[in-house]
Amino acid sequence: MAKSNVSTSNDSNIKNWWENGKQYVAAVVNELKKVHWPGRTQLIAYTGVVLFAVAFVAAIVWLFDSGLSWVLDKLMKVFV
């Protein structure tokens, strides 16, 4: 008798998990329908802005790295 209760409980948990998963996917699809997707021209403009920002930050990091390397190189020559 106890074995059938465990089986029923396990089946119920699996069905509950499956139903929750289906509800989650349905909610995600519903939310994605509400999203305003950019057009081709907006997408190209946004991509250009992102690429410029990445290049700008990379240049700043490179400048700081080069400057710090130069300063440390000069200090090492003085003290070593």
C-alpha angles and dihedrals in degrees: 000000000000090000092061091051091055090048092049091047091049092048089049091051092050092049090046091050091048093049092048090051092051091049091050093051091047090051091049092051090048092052092047089056089059094054117108103227116204121244125240096270093047091047092052091048093048091047090052091051092050093048091049092049092049092049091047094051091044090053092050092049090048091050093050091046093049092046094048091047090051092049093047091047090054091047092050091052091051098046102031 
